[in-house]
Amino acid sequence: MQTGSLGLGSFGKELGPTLNALEQWLEGALDGVDIVFYEQPIQFGKQSFDSRRKLYALGALIELVCYRRRVQVREVNNQTCKALCYGSAKMKSAEVKERGVGLAKAWGFEPANHDQADACAVFLVGAREWFPADFQTWVDRKAALARKTGELLI
């Protein structure tokens, strides 16, 4: 199992450099990978057309590269991730950024930042939906960690 996140920087309205950076990263990251879960591109009300265009293009590129490499790929809903891993589908982005790392650690991950915590949440939802027996291992791990630290399960 491997999770990760990639900061793509800001290329303004240019789509080519953004897609190129993701494709190069994916080509190296997919070695030995059987399945990829990625966060569904979501549309926020105040998001610009250019931002939405990039998000959907990134999802399409992930699907294309995985298809070419014969790697299974599944899109995971952001709200489902928040509900499962953070306890609320309605948790605001600022709160996820503030609490996400700690909540991911409650599942037994060691994310370095909130983006990696989100990747862990995407993995867990993917595991729950497509590999329920394996997901139970993570539920058991979380329960054991909670008992060890005396914290409440969420």
HELIX and SHEET records of a PDB file:
HELIX    1   1 GLY A   16  ALA A   29  1                                  14    
HELIX    2   2 PHE A   49  ARG A   68  1                                  20    
HELIX    3   3 ASN A   78  CYS A   81  1                                   4    
HELIX    4   4 LYS A   82  TYR A   86  3                                   5    
HELIX    5   5 SER A   93  LYS A  105  1                                  13    
HELIX    6   6 HIS A  114  TRP A  130  1                                  17    
HELIX    7   7 PRO A  132  THR A  149  1                                  18    
SHEET    1   A 2 ILE A  35  GLU A  39  0                                        
SHEET    2   A 2 GLN A  72  VAL A  76  1                                        
END                                                                             
